[in-house]
Each structure stands twice: as structure tokens, then as C-alpha cells.
Amino acid sequence: MINPSKADKDANGIPIAITAATQRNIGRIISILGFVTLLLALFFGYLLFRITGSPEILLGALAEAAFCGWALLLNYQQRTGPAITLTFFIHGLSTLYFGLILGPGAHVQTMAIFLLGITFLLFEGRNIRWLATAFIVLVIIAIGVNNHTVFLDKVPISVYHEELIGWMITGTVMMLTCLMLYFFVHEIADYRRRVYHYTHYTEELKRTKYAISKYVQENSHQIRIDLNIVYGHLQHLLALTTGKDPWEVVEVKIRDLHAMLNSTKATHEFINNSLEWARIERGLEAPIKKEAFDLFRWLDNIAERFRLMAQERPVELAFNTENLPPYLYEDKHKLGIIIGNLLSNAIKFTEKNSTVRFSVMTKKDQLIFEIKDQGKGISADQVNRVFEPFVTENGTGLGLPVARKLARALHGDIYIEPMAERGTTFIFSLPCETASAGQVAELKSTGNFTLKGLRVLVVDDDYASRRIAALNLQRMDYIIYTCSSFAACKDRLRKSSVDVILLDYNLATDITAVDVLKWIRNYLPTQEIPVIVLSGNAYSRGGDDAKLLSLKAGANSYITKPIQYDELVAEIGKIIDQSKIKIHP
């Protein structure tokens, strides 16, 4: 077990989490004691006054009740220390007062048992307990001395009434002592329970700390491998340019391009899973955003993407479909994350030169994705653990926890098929919601619409990012304008309009996309222009979700970097108001 730091302990070495809970219990004890003592003081004060006719007894009882009310008020105000002190002295001084004015037959000295219980229950620290005990001893001595050498006149009562009062006080002491014993037993049980939970909590922290450390180590290693592939290919290509003109073309093998692309995708996937899990942990999951899409085309793109990844291992990816609807109505983005994590996990942990089988089918209104690998498999006792964050059977990661969380958000789930002789089978099922005829018609009309000549304004303070965006979007025959600052953006939009704006989240130290969006949505000529925020930020500088802040400020969409440009083009096609598009030669 890891030891809590000094900051996590109080002066006595007891964990603060435990002492804080104890303070809450003490406050509850003071409330109960104060209320019970107040009622007893009023009841017995009136009863003894009726028996003896002594105003001294009634006045003493009323004073005790008033001080009990004061202690309750202090406790209600969460001034626990003064409430504890006042509660102790109320009982101590009441014992002294009634012990002095009543005879020895009243047995007031028996209250010492109760007073000692209060001392050890409410006070912490050896010195304060010794002082409280000394006060109790002095009270008892004073009562005893007064019984033998009267220095304070006693209330005149008969022997019979004195014995009756003695039995009443003895009964009260027994009741209060039983209440003290109950508090002691409850406190001990509660303390042990909190210590157990604290111990369990520190053990969990230790395991989590180890898992996170392992997660960082292993994934840092994998990221270095992926970066090394890209870095190595780029160094090789750069070496070929020695002595050549900067604008001269260099020959690149297609296989090398795919290797670099797959390496960057692997790194992108790692970052996305980490950020997605951070959002889930903070309760900031993005809302479900369903759309109609061509299921077969989408699956073909998924299969092709991971087939290239599989070839690098080398592993064969076998893909087949059965009884599928042509169009689906679902959150395509979340579905892609789930399938991507399951496929990359299977390709990563299957044996080399083996086969990963990716099957998609419908059964009883359920869409089923089945992914089988030929790795070493998952033991029965580890089946549920693979969905825990940072810990899996074959390593560490977040892919499977993120996939299951998103699957359940789509009203589906992921489970593992019972152990086979070899490999692991992950099954992801969710309700199969097919696109309606109207949704399909709208999708087809959008797909047939050409966006040639679309005027796109790219706003980014990084030159390389602007250049890369322009290179990729010009392939679509878009007209590209670029700006490097908020001021340049405003100047450009005041001179002439555009059809869509691609806006980086961080434009300067103190300017974000939220600031730009507020201006765009308040400036009449630009109010209706679609804006897509492109950013590497998951959170704003204040720690809030950057995507939610952007959408709230008026963005039509939010895409994280690195950008998949075919997805960006598809997103532009979805949000653009086609009726307002003008073709510009």
C-alpha cells in the first residue's frame, strides 16, 4: 500500500479524509446530546420543582436548557470546536451545581461516568483529555466536600424525595451512558469502515498509477516507432534533394507514402483515444449526431484503410458482409471510432502472417460487427478487465474502454465471445436503424451536387497549416483564400464574402475561435456563412471543452487535427447551403 503524503494527513498522522468524516460524526453527536439534554433538563427541572417547590432547581434546569440551545446553534453554524467545549462545560457545571444543592442521596456524583465518556468521545489529544479529566475530578471532590462540610446550603427535601431523585438521576446517568456506549461502538465501526475504504482507495491509486505509467511508457515507445518511420522516410527523401532546385520534383514510392500515412494515423488514434477518454471521465461526451450514409461505401473505406495497416505487420484482413441495408441512419463518427479501435486492436495483437476476420451482418433488428483475430487470446478471468482504462490483457491502452463507452452511448454494447482454442472474438451489436426514403433522397442529391468554385477562407496563424490546407483543398477545385490573424480575417470579410470559413481554434495568445465566431455571428454580412473549426485543442485555456465552446459560439462543425481531408470535404458538403452557392470560375 502506498503511504499518503504528509499533505494528506493531520497532525496525528491520521488521513484527512478520515478525520473530516469523524468531525461530521462529532457534529451529529453534539446535536443528539444537546437535544436530549435540553429535553431532560426541562422535564426533570419541572418535575423536581413540583416535588420540592424549589426555584433553585427550576432556574438551574432552565439555565442548562438555554446553554444546550446555544451549543446546538454553534453546531448548526459548523463551529464544532466551541460547540464541543460548551457541551462539556454544560454537563460538568450542571453536575457541580445540582451536586451542591442536592443531598448525597441524590447520587449526582454518578454523572462522572457520563462526563468521562464525553471527554474521550469529543476531545482529541492527550493534553486536553487530561485537563477535562482533572476538571471532572475537581467537580466530584467539590461535591463530596460540600456533603461533609456544607459551604452551600442545600435544598430542603425529605428523605423519601431525596431517594426518589437519586433513582431518577441514576436512571438518567444509565441512559446517557448507554447513549455514550452506542456512540463509541458506532464510531469504532465507522472508523474501521473508513480505514478499510481508505486502504482500498490507496491500493486502487497504486494500481492506477502503475497502469498509467506503463501506458505512457508503452505508448511512448509505439509513438517513437511511428515517428521514426515518418522521420526516416523524410530524411531519405530530403537526401535525394541535395544539390537540386527547391521546386524540383522528387520521386516517392507509393508504398512509402502509405507507410508514413499509417504511422501518423496510429499516432492520431492514440491521441484521440486519450482525449476521448478524458472527455468521458469529465462527463463531456459529445451528443449523438445521427445522419444517413451509404453503409457499403463506408464499410469499404474502413476495410481498405485497415487492410493497408494490416499489410505492414504482415496480416491478412478478410472482410465480408451479410444481409445489410444499403443505407444506415446512425452517428457515423462514433461508429468509426468504435470499429477503428476494435480493428486496430485485433491487427496489433494477432499473430504475424495470420488472418483478422471482419464480418458485418444484421440479426433480429440488430447490426452486428464481428472481429476475430488469431492472437494468444484472453483468459476467462481477464475478459472484463480488458475494458478497464489503461489495462488490457496484452498491454495497456484506452481503445477498448472508449469503444465500449461509445457503444453504450449508441444503445449497443461490446462483448467477447467465449474462449476458443486460439484468438479472440469481439462482437459489437447495436440497433439497426435504416435510413428513410426521404433521408436517402437527400443524401443522393447532396452527393450529386458539385462544389467546384466554392470560395473557402482558411484562417490560421500557422503558415505551414495554411499551405497544407490550400494544397489539399485546391485538388477539389475550390477557390482558397488565407488569413493569418483575426484582424486580417475581418478585413477580408468586409471586402468580399466567401462560402465557407475554416477557422483554427487558437489564433493568438489571447484570441480563440470563440472570439472570431462572436464577431462573425454579429456582423450582418457574415451571419449565415458556415464555419468549421479546425483545431488540435481538446480543451480551452480555461479547461473547458473546446468543441462545445465552439459549437455554442456558432460553429457549424468542429474537426480535430490532423485533418482527414476527404472527411473535411464531406463535412463541407453537408453543412453548406447549396441554394446559396454561386460558381466562381
N, C-alpha and C positions, 0 to 999 in steps of 0.2 A: 504493500500500500504506500502511496506517495504521501509524504507528510505535508500538511497545509503550511503555507508560508506564514511568517510572523504577522503579516498584514491580515491573515485570515483568522487570527486567534486573539483572545482578550488577554488581559494581564495575567490571568491564572493559567494560561495555556489551553483554555477550552475554546473550541471553534466558535467563531462569532455567530454562525448560523444556529448553533445550539443555544448559546446564551441569549440570543434575541428571542427565540421561541420560549425560553424559560421566563424572560421578562414578561412576555404576553401572558403566560400562565400565572405569574405572580399578580399581575393586574387583575386577572379573573378571581384569584383567591381573595385579594383585598376587597373586591366588590361583594363577594359572598359573605365574608366575615363582617364587613361593615353593615350590610343589610341585616344579617342575622342578629348582630349585637344591638343594632338600633331597635329592632322589634323586641328583643329580650329586655332591653333597658326600659322601654316604655311599658311592657306588660308587667314585669316584676316591680318596677317603680310604683305603678299604680296599685298593684296587688298589696305590696308591703305597706304602702301608705294607708290603704283601707284597714290593714291588720293592726298597724301600730299607731296610725294617726300622726306620724312624724313628718313634718315638712322637709326635714334634712334629707330623708331618704328620697322623697319625690324630686327635690331640687337636684340632688346628685344624679338621679336617673335621667332627668331632663338634660342636664349638662352633658352626660355621657352620650345620649342620643344625638344632641346637637353636634358634638365633636365627630361622631360617626358619620353624620351627614356631610361634614366638612371633608372628611377623608374620602368619602365617595365622590365628592365634587373634584378633589385633586386627582383622583384616579381617572375620572372621566376626562379630565384635561390632559391625561397622559403624563402627569407629573408623578411618576411612580415612586421616586425617592422620598419626597416629602410625605406622600400617602403612606408609605411603609412606616416611616418614623412616627407619624401621627397615630397610626393604628396601634403600634406597640405601646406608646405612652398613654393612649386612651385606656387600654386594658390594664396597664401597670398602675396608673394613678387611680383608676376606679377601684382596683383591688385594695390599694392603700387606704382610700377614703372609706369604703364600706367596712374594711377590716378594723379601722379605728373606731367607727361609730357603732358597730355591732359587737355583740359579745363573742367570747371564744366558742360558744356552742354553735355559732353560725358557720364555722369551718371555712372562712373566707380564704385561709392560707392555702387551701387545696387548689386555688386558681394558679398557683405557682407551676403546676404541671402543664396547664394550658399555655402559660406565658413562656415557658421553656420551649414548647412546641412552636410558638410563633417566632421565637428567636432564631431557631435553627431552620425554619421554613422560609422566612422572609429575608433575613440578613445574610450577606455573603462576606467572607473574610473573617479570619480568626480574631483579629483585634476587636471588631465591632461586636462580635458574638460574646467575647469575654466581658466587654463593657455592659452589654444588655443583661448578661447573667448576673453580674455584680449588682446591677440595679434591682433585679428581682430579689436577690438575697437581702439587700437593704430593706426592701419593702416588707419582706417576711419578718425580718428582725424587728422592724419598727412596730409591726402589728403585735408581735409576741411581747415586746417590752410594754406596749400600751395595755396589754391584757393583765400584766402583773403590777405595773406601777402606772396608774391612769394619769396621763398628761392631757388627754382629750376626753371630755365627757361622752359617755355612750348613750345611745337612745334607750330610754327605759321601756323594756318589754318583758313580758312574763317568760318563765322557763319554757312553758309549752310552745309559745310563739317562737322563742329562740330555737328550739329543736326543730320546729316546722320550717323555719327559714334555713336552718342548717341542711335539712334534707333537700330543700329546693335548690340551694346553692350547689350541693354535692351532685344533684341530678344535672344541673346546668353545666357543671365542670365536666361531667362524664360525657354529656352530649357534645360539648365543644371539643373535648379531647378526641372523641370518635371522629369528629369532623376533621381534626388535625391529622389523625391517622389515615383517613381517606385521602386527604391532600398529599400526604407523604407517599403513600402507595401509588397514587395516580402520577405524581411527579417522577418517581423512580421508573415506573413503566414507560412513561412518556419520554423520559431522558434516554432510556435504553433504546427505545424505538428510533429516536432521532440520531443517536450514536450509530445504530445499525445502518440507517439510511445514509448518514454522512460517510460511513466507511464504504458502503456500496457505491456511493456517488464518487468518492475519490478513486475507487478501483475502476469505475467506468471512465473517469477522466484519464487515468493512466493508460487504459487500453486505447482510448480515443487519441491521446497524444502520440502513442506509438504508431497507431494506424495512419494518422495524418503525416507523421514523419516518414513512414515507409512510402506513403502515397506520393509525397513530394520527391523523395529520392528516386523511386522507380520511374515516375513520370518525367522528372527532370532528365533522367537518363534517356528515356524514349524521345523526348523533345530534342535533346542534343543529337541523337541519331538522325532524326528527321531534318534538323537544321544542317547537319553535316552533309546530307545528300544534296540539298539545295546549294549550300556553300561550295561544295566540291565541284558540282556541275558548273556553277557560275565562274569559279576560278579557272576551270578548264576553258570555258568559252572566252573569258577575258584574255587568257594567254594566247588564244588564236588571233586576237586583235592587235598584237604587238606590231608596231610599225605601220599599221593600216589607218586609213581615214576614219574618223569617228562616225561617219554616216554610212560606212560600207557595211554590207550585209554579211552576216556570219551564218554558216550552215549549222543547223541543230538537228539532231536525230529526234524523231517523234517519240521514241521510247524514253529518251532523257527528259523530254518535256512532261510526259506522264509521270515519271518518277518524281520530278520536282513538285508537280501538282498534287500527287498523292501524299507526299511528305507534308506539304503545307495544309492539306485537308486534315491529316491526322492531328497536327498541332491545333488547328482550328477546332476540331472536335473536342480535344482535351479542355481548351479554354471555355468553349460553350457549355460543356457539362459542369465545369466548376461554377460558372456564373449562374447556370440554370438551377443548380442545387442551392446556391446562395439565395436566389430569389425564393425558392420553395421554403427554405428554412426561415426566411423573414416574412413568409405569408404574402409574397408579392407575385404570385404566379399570374402570367398574362391570361386574360379571359379567353374562352373558347371562341375561335373565329372560323366558322364553317363556310365552305364555298364549294361550288360544283367544279369537278375536274374529271378529265379523261383518265380513268383508272389504269387502263392498259398502257397508255403512254407514260404515265407517272411511274408505274412499276418497271417498265423497260428502262427508263432513265436511272432508277435506283439500282437495278440489276447491272446495268452497264458500268455505272460508277464503281460498284464494289467488285465487279469482275476484274477491272483494272487493278484494284487494290490486291485482290486475291492472287493475281499473276505474279506480283512482286515476291510472294512468300517462297515457293510457288504452291498455290492451292487452286483447285477447280471449284467454281461456283455453278452449281446446277440449279436452274430456275424453271419452275413450272407453275401453271395456273389451272384452276378447275372451277367451272360454274360461277363465273364472276359477272357482275353487272358492268356494262360498258362505262357508266358514269357514276361517280360517288359524290355524296354531299357530306363533307367532313372537314375538320381542321387539318389541312394538308401539311402545314408547317410542323405541328406537334406529331402528326403521324410519321413524318420524315425523320424527326429526331428519334422516335422510338425504334423504328425499323433500322435506322442507321446505327444506333447503339448495339442492337442485337446482332446485326450482321458483322460489324467491326469486331465485336467480342468473339463471335464464332470464328472469324478468319484469323484472329490473333491467337486463339488458344487451340485450334485444331492442329493435328499433326501435319508436318510438311508432306507435300505430294499426296494429300488426301482430298476429300470432297466435302464441301459445305452445301447442303441442300436447302434451298429457299422455296417454299411452297405457299401458295395463296389460294384460298377456296372459301366458299360460303356453305354453312351448315345451319339449318333451322334459324334463319334470320340473323346469323352471326357471321361476321367477317373474320376468318381465321388466317393468321400468319404463322407458319411453322418453320423454324430454323434449326437444322440438325448439323452438328459438327462431329468430327471424329477425333476429338481430343481424349484426354485421360478420364474425362467425366467428373461428376460432382458426387461426393459421398452423401448418403441419406441425411447425416446429421448436419451437413453444411447447406442443404437445399434452401433454407430460409435465410441463412446468413449472407448469401451472395447478393441479397437485395438491401443489405445494410450499407450505409455510406462508408467509403474508404476501405471496405473489407470485402474480398471475394475469395473464392476457393483457390484461384490460381494467381492471385496478385492483389493489387489494390486499385480502387477506382470508384467512379461515380456514375458510369454509364448505365448500369442496371438499376440502381436506385432512382435515377432520373427517369429512366424508361418506365418503371412501374408507377411512379407518381403521375406521370403524364397519361399513362394508360388508364389509370383510375379516374383521372380528370375527364377522360373521354367516355366514362362509364363502362370501361373494359377492365381487363387485368392480364397479367403475365404470370404464367406458372411453368414449372419444369416437369416434364414427363418423367414417370418413374424410371429408375436406373436401368439402362440397357448394358450390354456387355462392354460397349465402347461408345464414348461420346456423350454428348448432352443435347437434349431437345428442348428448346424454348418455344412456348406456344403463347401467342398474343391474340386474344379474341376481344371483339367489341361489336356492338350492334351495327348491323349493316344498313345504313341509310342511303338509299339510292337517290340520285338527283331527279327532280321532277322534269316533265317535258318542257316547261317554261324555263327552268334553270339551264337545261341543256341547250335550248334555242338561244338563250342569251350568251352562253359560253361560246357557241359556234359563231355567233355574229361578232363577238369580240375577237375571236381567233382569226376571222377573215378580214378584220379591219387593219389597214396599213397605217403605220405611224411614220412613214418617210417624211422628212422635212420637219419633224417635231422639234420645236425650239426648247432646248434644255439649258438651264442655268446651273452650273456647278459652283457651289460656294464652299471653299475650303482654304484654310490658311497654309496648308502644306502643298508646296509646288509639285512634288512627286505624285501626291494623291490626285491632284487636279489633272496632271498629264496622263496618268493611267486611266482615269475615268474617261477622259476625252478620247483616248486611243480605242477603248473598248466600245464606247457608245457611237463613235463615228462609223463603226462597222455596220451599224443599224441604219445608216443614212440619216442620223439626227444632226441638227444644227446645234453645235455646242458653244456656249458662252461660259467663261470662267471668271470668278471673282475671288480675291484673297482675303477680304475683310468685310465686316458689316457695313462700313461706310461705302465701299465700292459696290456692294450689293444694292444698297438703297439708291445710289447714283444710277446704276444700270437699270433698275426697275422704274425709276422716274422718267428715264429717257424712252424706253420701249418695253413692252410686255414680253413674256415668254409663256410657254405652255405648261411647263413643269419645273420645279426647283428641287435640286438635290443639295441638301444642306448638312454640312458637318456639325456635330454637336458642340465641340469646343472650337471657337474661332479665335479667341484671345484669352488672356489670363482672367479677365473679368466679364467675358461675353460668351454666352452659350446659345444654342439653337432656340431656347425658350425666349430669349430677348428678341431674336430676329423674328420669330413666329408672331410675337405680340405686335411688332410693327407691321408685318405683312398682313395680319388679320384686321388691323385697324386702319390701314391705308386703302382707301376705297378701290383704286385701280387693281390692287393685287389680292383683294379679299378672297376671290374664288380660285386663285391659282393653286393647284395641288402641290403639296410639299412632302418630300420624302426625306427623313433624317437618316443620314449615314454616319455611323459612329462606332468607335472602338470602346465607348463607355458603356458600362453596365449600370453605373450609379453616377449621380451628380456629385459635385464637390461637397454638398451637404449630406451625402449618404443616401439620398432618395433614389428611387428607380428612375433612371434617365429616360427610359422608354415611356413610362407612364406620364412623366412630366412633359415630354414632347407631345404626346397624343393629346394631353389635356390642354396644352397651349395652342393646339390647332393643326398639328401634323396629320397628314393622311396615312402615313405609314412610317415604320422605323425598321431599319435594316442594319445589322451589325457588320463591322469589318472583320476579316477580309470579305470583300463583296463577290458573290457569285453573280456574274453579270447577266446570265440568261434568266436568273430569278429576278434580278432588278428590272430587266426589260418586261418580264411578265407582270411584275407589280405595277409598273408604269401603265401598262395596257389595261389593268383592272381599275385603276383609280382615275384615269384621265376621262374627262367629259368629252366623248367623241363628237358630240354635236357642235362643240366649240372649236374643234381643231381646224386650222387652216394650213394647207400645204404650202410650204415655202421652198421655192426652187433653190 
